[in-house]
Amino acid sequence: MNEFVLNAHNKEEHPQSHTAEHLLNQTMIRMFGCGRSGNAHIERKKSKITYVVDHKPDRKEEKAIADRMNELIEMDLPVTFEFVNIADLTEENTAPGGKYYGVTLEKLPDDASEVIRLVRIGDYDVCPCIGKHVRSTSQIGRFEMLGTNWDEHLRTFRIRFKVI
């Protein structure tokens, strides 16, 4: 087995909540055309995650987010890992149809190692991450949206959730 030297990790995640964060990021990208969250606080008891979106989601959209999350969890999607050289993440490979479609390096630290770990959740999401995850989405439990906040000035939508 190859041994890779990855960047140090500075926190201990709750694997179920952290994997749900990945699903929620991709769900928001697909539903609202936004980017991955740049502001997340993921914990066992309660998590909060913020997105920049073009409008305040209404109650129907909030319900659709929660429903989609629970559908994905019930699909029992496999969570797998792949080690790749950053040089292999070319524009061609990360563009639509490419092997690493959707992977961005914008959140990597400046001193990122040459080899990074990609986390894949079925065919639904892929992104660089060194955190702890469950083996499949059915291990997450049930997603429960606790509440939301909208900041009109910043155009940010914060979701508070927990997994049970």
Backbone as JSON Lines, residues from 0, in Angstrom:
{"i":0,"aa":"M","n":[0.84,-1.19,0.0],"ca":[0.0,0.0,0.0],"c":[0.88,1.24,0.0]}
{"i":1,"aa":"N","n":[0.5,2.22,-0.78],"ca":[1.24,3.48,-0.82],"c":[0.93,4.31,0.41]}
{"i":2,"aa":"E","n":[1.94,4.93,0.95],"ca":[1.75,5.84,2.08],"c":[1.87,7.25,1.55]}
{"i":3,"aa":"F","n":[0.85,8.05,1.8],"ca":[0.86,9.43,1.34],"c":[0.98,10.34,2.54]}
{"i":4,"aa":"V","n":[1.71,11.41,2.38],"ca":[1.81,12.42,3.42],"c":[0.79,13.5,3.09]}
{"i":5,"aa":"L","n":[-0.22,13.57,3.94],"ca":[-1.27,14.56,3.73],"c":[-1.1,15.69,4.72]}
{"i":6,"aa":"N","n":[-1.81,16.78,4.48],"ca":[-1.78,17.89,5.42],"c":[-2.32,17.45,6.77]}
{"i":7,"aa":"A","n":[-1.82,18.07,7.82],"ca":[-2.31,17.78,9.17],"c":[-3.76,18.25,9.28]}
{"i":8,"aa":"H","n":[-4.5,17.55,10.13],"ca":[-5.91,17.89,10.33],"c":[-6.07,18.41,11.76]}
{"i":9,"aa":"N","n":[-6.79,19.53,11.91],"ca":[-6.81,20.19,13.22],"c":[-8.1,20.03,13.99]}
{"i":10,"aa":"K","n":[-9.0,19.1,13.55],"ca":[-10.23,18.94,14.3],"c":[-10.73,17.51,14.23]}
{"i":11,"aa":"E","n":[-11.57,17.16,15.17],"ca":[-12.16,15.83,15.25],"c":[-13.63,15.94,14.89]}
{"i":12,"aa":"E","n":[-13.99,15.44,13.7],"ca":[-15.38,15.54,13.25],"c":[-16.24,14.44,13.81]}
{"i":13,"aa":"H","n":[-17.54,14.7,13.83],"ca":[-18.55,13.67,14.03],"c":[-18.82,13.13,12.64]}
{"i":14,"aa":"P","n":[-18.41,11.89,12.34],"ca":[-18.46,11.39,10.96],"c":[-19.84,11.49,10.3]}
{"i":15,"aa":"Q","n":[-20.92,11.24,11.05],"ca":[-22.26,11.31,10.47],"c":[-22.59,12.74,10.05]}
{"i":16,"aa":"S","n":[-22.34,13.7,10.93],"ca":[-22.64,15.1,10.61],"c":[-21.73,15.62,9.51]}
{"i":17,"aa":"H","n":[-20.48,15.21,9.54],"ca":[-19.53,15.68,8.54],"c":[-19.89,15.15,7.15]}
{"i":18,"aa":"T","n":[-20.3,13.9,7.06],"ca":[-20.71,13.34,5.77],"c":[-21.99,14.03,5.3]}
{"i":19,"aa":"A","n":[-22.9,14.32,6.23],"ca":[-24.11,15.07,5.88],"c":[-23.75,16.45,5.33]}
{"i":20,"aa":"E","n":[-22.7,17.05,5.85],"ca":[-22.24,18.35,5.33],"c":[-21.9,18.25,3.85]}
{"i":21,"aa":"H","n":[-21.21,17.18,3.46],"ca":[-20.88,16.98,2.05],"c":[-22.14,16.89,1.2]}
{"i":22,"aa":"L","n":[-23.12,16.09,1.66],"ca":[-24.38,15.95,0.93],"c":[-25.11,17.28,0.83]}
{"i":23,"aa":"L","n":[-25.12,18.04,1.93],"ca":[-25.82,19.31,1.94],"c":[-25.15,20.31,1.0]}
{"i":24,"aa":"N","n":[-23.83,20.34,0.98],"ca":[-23.13,21.22,0.04],"c":[-23.56,20.93,-1.39]}
{"i":25,"aa":"Q","n":[-23.56,19.66,-1.78],"ca":[-23.9,19.33,-3.16],"c":[-25.39,19.57,-3.44]}
{"i":26,"aa":"T","n":[-26.22,19.35,-2.45],"ca":[-27.65,19.61,-2.61],"c":[-27.89,21.1,-2.85]}
{"i":27,"aa":"M","n":[-27.22,21.95,-2.1],"ca":[-27.38,23.39,-2.28],"c":[-26.83,23.84,-3.63]}
{"i":28,"aa":"I","n":[-25.71,23.27,-4.06],"ca":[-25.14,23.58,-5.38],"c":[-26.17,23.26,-6.46]}
{"i":29,"aa":"R","n":[-26.78,22.09,-6.37],"ca":[-27.72,21.65,-7.4],"c":[-29.05,22.4,-7.34]}
{"i":30,"aa":"M","n":[-29.52,22.72,-6.16],"ca":[-30.82,23.38,-6.04],"c":[-30.75,24.89,-6.26]}
{"i":31,"aa":"F","n":[-29.63,25.52,-5.86],"ca":[-29.55,26.98,-5.87],"c":[-28.41,27.54,-6.71]}
{"i":32,"aa":"G","n":[-27.59,26.69,-7.29],"ca":[-26.5,27.16,-8.14],"c":[-25.43,27.93,-7.38]}
{"i":33,"aa":"C","n":[-25.33,27.69,-6.09],"ca":[-24.33,28.39,-5.27],"c":[-23.07,27.54,-5.17]}
{"i":34,"aa":"G","n":[-22.07,28.05,-4.47],"ca":[-20.87,27.29,-4.23],"c":[-20.98,26.51,-2.92]}
{"i":35,"aa":"R","n":[-19.96,25.72,-2.64],"ca":[-19.89,25.02,-1.35],"c":[-19.82,26.06,-0.25]}
{"i":36,"aa":"S","n":[-20.23,25.71,0.92],"ca":[-20.21,26.64,2.04],"c":[-18.77,27.03,2.38]}
{"i":37,"aa":"G","n":[-18.6,28.29,2.69],"ca":[-17.3,28.77,3.17],"c":[-17.33,28.98,4.67]}
{"i":38,"aa":"N","n":[-18.47,28.66,5.29],"ca":[-18.64,28.92,6.72],"c":[-19.5,27.82,7.31]}
{"i":39,"aa":"A","n":[-18.86,26.82,7.89],"ca":[-19.59,25.7,8.48],"c":[-19.04,25.41,9.88]}
{"i":40,"aa":"H","n":[-19.95,25.08,10.77],"ca":[-19.6,24.64,12.12],"c":[-20.36,23.34,12.33]}
{"i":41,"aa":"I","n":[-19.66,22.23,12.22],"ca":[-20.3,20.91,12.21],"c":[-19.99,20.2,13.53]}
{"i":42,"aa":"E","n":[-21.03,19.85,14.24],"ca":[-20.91,19.19,15.54],"c":[-21.9,18.04,15.65]}
{"i":43,"aa":"R","n":[-21.73,17.21,16.67],"ca":[-22.61,16.07,16.92],"c":[-24.03,16.53,17.27]}
{"i":44,"aa":"K","n":[-24.17,17.51,18.16],"ca":[-25.49,17.91,18.65],"c":[-26.22,18.87,17.72]}
{"i":45,"aa":"K","n":[-25.51,19.81,17.14],"ca":[-26.13,20.79,16.25],"c":[-25.05,21.36,15.34]}
{"i":46,"aa":"S","n":[-25.39,21.49,14.06],"ca":[-24.46,22.03,13.08],"c":[-25.08,23.23,12.41]}
{"i":47,"aa":"K","n":[-24.23,24.12,11.92],"ca":[-24.72,25.26,11.15],"c":[-23.79,25.47,9.97]}
{"i":48,"aa":"I","n":[-24.41,25.83,8.85],"ca":[-23.66,25.96,7.62],"c":[-24.31,27.08,6.8]}
{"i":49,"aa":"T","n":[-23.48,27.92,6.18],"ca":[-23.97,29.11,5.51],"c":[-23.61,29.09,4.04]}
{"i":50,"aa":"Y","n":[-24.59,29.53,3.22],"ca":[-24.41,29.6,1.77],"c":[-24.75,31.0,1.27]}
{"i":51,"aa":"V","n":[-24.08,31.41,0.22],"ca":[-24.43,32.65,-0.47],"c":[-25.34,32.25,-1.63]}
{"i":52,"aa":"V","n":[-26.6,32.71,-1.59],"ca":[-27.57,32.35,-2.62],"c":[-28.24,33.61,-3.16]}
{"i":53,"aa":"D","n":[-28.92,33.48,-4.28],"ca":[-29.49,34.65,-4.95],"c":[-30.84,35.1,-4.39]}
{"i":54,"aa":"H","n":[-31.47,34.28,-3.54],"ca":[-32.75,34.66,-2.95],"c":[-32.95,33.93,-1.63]}
{"i":55,"aa":"K","n":[-33.85,34.42,-0.84],"ca":[-34.19,33.78,0.42],"c":[-35.07,32.56,0.12]}
{"i":56,"aa":"P","n":[-34.58,31.38,0.42],"ca":[-35.41,30.19,0.18],"c":[-36.69,30.24,1.02]}
{"i":57,"aa":"D","n":[-37.8,29.88,0.39],"ca":[-39.06,29.88,1.12],"c":[-39.23,28.53,1.85]}
{"i":58,"aa":"R","n":[-40.32,28.4,2.59],"ca":[-40.56,27.19,3.38],"c":[-40.63,25.94,2.51]}
{"i":59,"aa":"K","n":[-41.2,26.08,1.33],"ca":[-41.3,24.94,0.4],"c":[-39.9,24.49,-0.02]}
{"i":60,"aa":"E","n":[-39.03,25.44,-0.31],"ca":[-37.65,25.11,-0.69],"c":[-36.89,24.51,0.48]}
{"i":61,"aa":"E","n":[-37.12,25.03,1.7],"ca":[-36.48,24.46,2.88],"c":[-36.89,23.0,3.06]}
{"i":62,"aa":"K","n":[-38.18,22.72,2.89],"ca":[-38.67,21.35,3.0],"c":[-38.04,20.48,1.92]}
{"i":63,"aa":"A","n":[-37.9,21.02,0.71],"ca":[-37.29,20.26,-0.39],"c":[-35.83,19.91,-0.07]}
{"i":64,"aa":"I","n":[-35.12,20.81,0.59],"ca":[-33.73,20.54,1.0],"c":[-33.71,19.36,1.96]}
{"i":65,"aa":"A","n":[-34.53,19.43,3.0],"ca":[-34.57,18.36,4.01],"c":[-35.01,17.04,3.38]}
{"i":66,"aa":"D","n":[-36.03,17.09,2.53],"ca":[-36.51,15.86,1.88],"c":[-35.41,15.24,1.02]}
{"i":67,"aa":"R","n":[-34.7,16.08,0.25],"ca":[-33.63,15.56,-0.61],"c":[-32.51,14.94,0.22]}
{"i":68,"aa":"M","n":[-32.16,15.59,1.32],"ca":[-31.12,15.05,2.2],"c":[-31.5,13.66,2.7]}
{"i":69,"aa":"N","n":[-32.72,13.5,3.14],"ca":[-33.15,12.2,3.66],"c":[-33.28,11.16,2.56]}
{"i":70,"aa":"E","n":[-33.63,11.57,1.34],"ca":[-33.63,10.64,0.2],"c":[-32.22,10.12,-0.06]}
{"i":71,"aa":"L","n":[-31.26,11.03,-0.06],"ca":[-29.86,10.65,-0.31],"c":[-29.34,9.72,0.78]}
{"i":72,"aa":"I","n":[-29.68,10.0,2.01],"ca":[-29.26,9.15,3.13],"c":[-29.84,7.75,2.95]}
{"i":73,"aa":"E","n":[-31.12,7.67,2.62],"ca":[-31.79,6.38,2.45],"c":[-31.26,5.6,1.24]}
{"i":74,"aa":"M","n":[-30.67,6.28,0.27],"ca":[-30.14,5.6,-0.91],"c":[-28.91,4.74,-0.58]}
{"i":75,"aa":"D","n":[-28.36,4.9,0.61],"ca":[-27.21,4.11,1.06],"c":[-26.04,4.21,0.08]}
{"i":76,"aa":"L","n":[-25.73,5.46,-0.31],"ca":[-24.63,5.7,-1.24],"c":[-23.29,5.37,-0.58]}
{"i":77,"aa":"P","n":[-22.38,4.73,-1.29],"ca":[-21.07,4.43,-0.71],"c":[-20.23,5.7,-0.57]}
{"i":78,"aa":"V","n":[-19.45,5.76,0.49],"ca":[-18.5,6.86,0.7],"c":[-17.11,6.26,0.51]}
{"i":79,"aa":"T","n":[-16.42,6.73,-0.53],"ca":[-15.11,6.17,-0.86],"c":[-14.07,7.28,-0.91]}
{"i":80,"aa":"F","n":[-12.81,6.86,-0.93],"ca":[-11.68,7.78,-0.93],"c":[-10.75,7.46,-2.08]}
{"i":81,"aa":"E","n":[-10.16,8.5,-2.6],"ca":[-9.22,8.34,-3.71],"c":[-8.09,9.34,-3.5]}
{"i":82,"aa":"F","n":[-6.87,8.88,-3.65],"ca":[-5.72,9.76,-3.53],"c":[-5.28,10.17,-4.93]}
{"i":83,"aa":"V","n":[-5.16,11.49,-5.14],"ca":[-4.77,11.99,-6.45],"c":[-3.69,13.06,-6.31]}
{"i":84,"aa":"N","n":[-2.89,13.15,-7.35],"ca":[-1.89,14.2,-7.41],"c":[-2.6,15.48,-7.85]}
{"i":85,"aa":"I","n":[-2.32,16.57,-7.2],"ca":[-2.96,17.85,-7.56],"c":[-2.75,18.18,-9.04]}
{"i":86,"aa":"A","n":[-1.62,17.79,-9.58],"ca":[-1.33,18.07,-10.98],"c":[-2.32,17.38,-11.92]}
{"i":87,"aa":"D","n":[-2.96,16.29,-11.45],"ca":[-3.94,15.58,-12.27],"c":[-5.3,16.28,-12.31]}
{"i":88,"aa":"L","n":[-5.48,17.27,-11.47],"ca":[-6.76,17.99,-11.42],"c":[-6.72,19.17,-12.38]}
{"i":89,"aa":"T","n":[-6.6,18.85,-13.64],"ca":[-6.53,19.85,-14.7],"c":[-7.92,20.4,-15.0]}
{"i":90,"aa":"E","n":[-7.98,21.5,-15.74],"ca":[-9.26,22.07,-16.15],"c":[-10.1,21.04,-16.9]}
{"i":91,"aa":"E","n":[-9.44,20.26,-17.73],"ca":[-10.15,19.24,-18.51],"c":[-10.76,18.17,-17.6]}
{"i":92,"aa":"N","n":[-10.02,17.74,-16.61],"ca":[-10.49,16.69,-15.7],"c":[-11.54,17.17,-14.7]}
{"i":93,"aa":"T","n":[-11.6,18.46,-14.43],"ca":[-12.57,18.97,-13.46],"c":[-13.77,19.63,-14.12]}
{"i":94,"aa":"A","n":[-13.77,19.69,-15.46],"ca":[-14.89,20.26,-16.22],"c":[-15.98,19.2,-16.4]}
{"i":95,"aa":"P","n":[-17.17,19.6,-16.83],"ca":[-18.24,18.62,-17.06],"c":[-17.77,17.47,-17.94]}
{"i":96,"aa":"G","n":[-18.06,16.26,-17.5],"ca":[-17.64,15.07,-18.22],"c":[-16.27,14.56,-17.81]}
{"i":97,"aa":"G","n":[-15.5,15.38,-17.08],"ca":[-14.18,14.96,-16.64],"c":[-14.23,14.01,-15.46]}
{"i":98,"aa":"K","n":[-13.15,13.27,-15.26],"ca":[-13.08,12.27,-14.19],"c":[-13.29,12.89,-12.8]}
{"i":99,"aa":"Y","n":[-12.86,14.12,-12.63],"ca":[-12.96,14.79,-11.32],"c":[-13.9,15.99,-11.4]}
{"i":100,"aa":"Y","n":[-14.96,15.86,-12.19],"ca":[-15.9,16.96,-12.4],"c":[-16.37,17.55,-11.07]}
{"i":101,"aa":"G","n":[-16.26,18.87,-10.97],"ca":[-16.74,19.58,-9.79],"c":[-15.71,19.78,-8.7]}
{"i":102,"aa":"V","n":[-14.57,19.12,-8.8],"ca":[-13.54,19.27,-7.77],"c":[-12.89,20.64,-7.93]}
{"i":103,"aa":"T","n":[-12.83,21.38,-6.84],"ca":[-12.13,22.66,-6.82],"c":[-11.07,22.62,-5.74]}
{"i":104,"aa":"L","n":[-10.04,23.42,-5.93],"ca":[-8.93,23.44,-4.98],"c":[-8.9,24.73,-4.18]}
{"i":105,"aa":"E","n":[-9.95,25.53,-4.29],"ca":[-9.94,26.86,-3.66],"c":[-9.83,26.84,-2.14]}
{"i":106,"aa":"K","n":[-10.24,25.77,-1.49],"ca":[-10.18,25.73,-0.03],"c":[-8.93,25.04,0.51]}
{"i":107,"aa":"L","n":[-8.08,24.56,-0.39],"ca":[-6.85,23.93,0.07],"c":[-5.9,24.98,0.63]}
{"i":108,"aa":"P","n":[-5.16,24.63,1.66],"ca":[-4.18,25.58,2.18],"c":[-3.05,25.81,1.17]}
{"i":109,"aa":"D","n":[-2.37,26.93,1.31],"ca":[-1.28,27.26,0.4],"c":[-0.18,26.2,0.4]}
{"i":110,"aa":"D","n":[0.0,25.55,1.54],"ca":[1.06,24.54,1.66],"c":[0.52,23.12,1.5]}
{"i":111,"aa":"A","n":[-0.55,22.96,0.7],"ca":[-1.17,21.65,0.5],"c":[-0.14,20.66,-0.06]}
{"i":112,"aa":"S","n":[-0.27,19.43,0.36],"ca":[0.61,18.38,-0.13],"c":[0.35,18.14,-1.62]}
{"i":113,"aa":"E","n":[1.29,17.5,-2.3],"ca":[1.13,17.22,-3.73],"c":[0.02,16.22,-3.98]}
{"i":114,"aa":"V","n":[-0.18,15.32,-3.03],"ca":[-1.24,14.32,-3.12],"c":[-2.33,14.7,-2.14]}
{"i":115,"aa":"I","n":[-3.57,14.69,-2.62],"ca":[-4.7,15.0,-1.75],"c":[-5.68,13.83,-1.77]}
{"i":116,"aa":"R","n":[-6.54,13.82,-0.76],"ca":[-7.56,12.78,-0.7],"c":[-8.9,13.36,-1.16]}
{"i":117,"aa":"L","n":[-9.51,12.69,-2.13],"ca":[-10.85,13.05,-2.57],"c":[-11.84,12.11,-1.89]}
{"i":118,"aa":"V","n":[-12.93,12.68,-1.43],"ca":[-14.01,11.89,-0.85],"c":[-15.15,11.89,-1.85]}
{"i":119,"aa":"R","n":[-15.61,10.7,-2.21],"ca":[-16.74,10.54,-3.13],"c":[-17.92,9.95,-2.38]}
{"i":120,"aa":"I","n":[-19.08,10.52,-2.64],"ca":[-20.32,9.96,-2.11],"c":[-21.13,9.52,-3.31]}
{"i":121,"aa":"G","n":[-21.06,8.22,-3.59],"ca":[-21.69,7.67,-4.79],"c":[-21.27,8.49,-5.99]}
{"i":122,"aa":"D","n":[-22.24,8.78,-6.86],"ca":[-21.99,9.67,-8.0],"c":[-22.51,11.07,-7.71]}
{"i":123,"aa":"Y","n":[-22.82,11.33,-6.44],"ca":[-23.48,12.59,-6.09],"c":[-22.5,13.71,-5.78]}
{"i":124,"aa":"D","n":[-21.41,13.41,-5.08],"ca":[-20.48,14.47,-4.67],"c":[-19.06,13.95,-4.63]}
{"i":125,"aa":"V","n":[-18.13,14.84,-4.92],"ca":[-16.71,14.56,-4.77],"c":[-16.02,15.86,-4.41]}
{"i":126,"aa":"C","n":[-15.15,15.8,-3.39],"ca":[-14.38,16.99,-3.03],"c":[-13.17,16.58,-2.18]}
{"i":127,"aa":"P","n":[-12.15,17.44,-2.17],"ca":[-10.99,17.17,-1.33],"c":[-11.38,17.26,0.15]}
{"i":128,"aa":"C","n":[-10.95,16.3,0.95],"ca":[-11.26,16.34,2.38],"c":[-10.39,15.33,3.11]}
{"i":129,"aa":"I","n":[-9.93,15.69,4.3],"ca":[-9.13,14.76,5.1],"c":[-9.86,14.36,6.38]}
{"i":130,"aa":"G","n":[-11.13,14.75,6.5],"ca":[-11.89,14.45,7.7],"c":[-12.41,13.03,7.76]}
{"i":131,"aa":"K","n":[-13.11,12.72,8.86],"ca":[-13.7,11.4,9.07],"c":[-15.11,11.37,8.49]}
{"i":132,"aa":"H","n":[-15.44,10.22,7.9],"ca":[-16.74,10.03,7.25],"c":[-17.28,8.65,7.57]}
{"i":133,"aa":"V","n":[-18.58,8.46,7.35],"ca":[-19.18,7.14,7.47],"c":[-18.85,6.34,6.2]}
{"i":134,"aa":"R","n":[-19.13,5.04,6.22],"ca":[-18.85,4.19,5.05],"c":[-19.92,4.29,3.98]}
{"i":135,"aa":"S","n":[-21.17,4.59,4.4],"ca":[-22.26,4.77,3.45],"c":[-23.29,5.7,4.07]}
{"i":136,"aa":"T","n":[-24.08,6.33,3.22],"ca":[-24.98,7.38,3.71],"c":[-26.04,6.87,4.67]}
{"i":137,"aa":"S","n":[-26.41,5.59,4.6],"ca":[-27.42,5.09,5.53],"c":[-26.94,5.14,6.97]}
{"i":138,"aa":"Q","n":[-25.64,5.25,7.19],"ca":[-25.1,5.34,8.54],"c":[-25.22,6.75,9.13]}
{"i":139,"aa":"I","n":[-25.65,7.72,8.33],"ca":[-25.79,9.09,8.82],"c":[-26.93,9.19,9.82]}
{"i":140,"aa":"G","n":[-28.03,8.53,9.54],"ca":[-29.24,8.68,10.35],"c":[-30.21,9.58,9.6]}
{"i":141,"aa":"R","n":[-31.1,10.23,10.31],"ca":[-32.08,11.11,9.68],"c":[-31.62,12.56,9.8]}
{"i":142,"aa":"F","n":[-31.73,13.31,8.71],"ca":[-31.4,14.73,8.67],"c":[-32.59,15.52,9.18]}
{"i":143,"aa":"E","n":[-32.35,16.39,10.13],"ca":[-33.42,17.24,10.65],"c":[-32.98,18.7,10.6]}
{"i":144,"aa":"M","n":[-33.74,19.5,9.86],"ca":[-33.45,20.93,9.78],"c":[-34.04,21.59,11.03]}
{"i":145,"aa":"L","n":[-33.19,22.26,11.79],"ca":[-33.62,22.9,13.05],"c":[-34.11,24.32,12.83]}
{"i":146,"aa":"G","n":[-33.63,24.96,11.8],"ca":[-34.03,26.33,11.52],"c":[-33.11,26.95,10.5]}
{"i":147,"aa":"T","n":[-33.49,28.15,10.05],"ca":[-32.7,28.86,9.06],"c":[-32.68,30.35,9.4]}
{"i":148,"aa":"N","n":[-31.7,31.03,8.86],"ca":[-31.62,32.49,8.96],"c":[-31.22,33.06,7.61]}
{"i":149,"aa":"W","n":[-31.77,34.21,7.28],"ca":[-31.47,34.89,6.02],"c":[-30.9,36.26,6.33]}
{"i":150,"aa":"D","n":[-29.78,36.6,5.71],"ca":[-29.2,37.92,5.81],"c":[-29.34,38.58,4.44]}
{"i":151,"aa":"E","n":[-30.28,39.49,4.34],"ca":[-30.59,40.14,3.06],"c":[-29.39,40.91,2.52]}
{"i":152,"aa":"H","n":[-28.68,41.61,3.41],"ca":[-27.55,42.43,2.98],"c":[-26.42,41.57,2.39]}
{"i":153,"aa":"L","n":[-26.08,40.48,3.08],"ca":[-24.99,39.6,2.62],"c":[-25.46,38.52,1.66]}
{"i":154,"aa":"R","n":[-26.79,38.36,1.54],"ca":[-27.38,37.31,0.7],"c":[-26.94,35.93,1.17]}
{"i":155,"aa":"T","n":[-26.88,35.76,2.49],"ca":[-26.48,34.48,3.05],"c":[-27.65,33.77,3.69]}
{"i":156,"aa":"F","n":[-27.66,32.47,3.53],"ca":[-28.69,31.6,4.05],"c":[-28.01,30.59,4.96]}
{"i":157,"aa":"R","n":[-28.31,30.65,6.25],"ca":[-27.71,29.73,7.22],"c":[-28.72,28.65,7.56]}
{"i":158,"aa":"I","n":[-28.26,27.42,7.53],"ca":[-29.07,26.26,7.9],"c":[-28.51,25.67,9.19]}
{"i":159,"aa":"R","n":[-29.37,25.48,10.17],"ca":[-29.02,24.76,11.38],"c":[-29.65,23.38,11.28]}
{"i":160,"aa":"F","n":[-28.85,22.33,11.53],"ca":[-29.37,20.97,11.4],"c":[-28.71,20.04,12.41]}
{"i":161,"aa":"K","n":[-29.31,18.88,12.54],"ca":[-28.68,17.78,13.27],"c":[-29.04,16.49,12.56]}
{"i":162,"aa":"V","n":[-28.26,15.46,12.84],"ca":[-28.58,14.13,12.34],"c":[-28.9,13.26,13.54]}
{"i":163,"aa":"I","n":[-29.93,12.45,13.38],"ca":[-30.41,11.63,14.49],"c":[-30.25,10.17,14.13]}
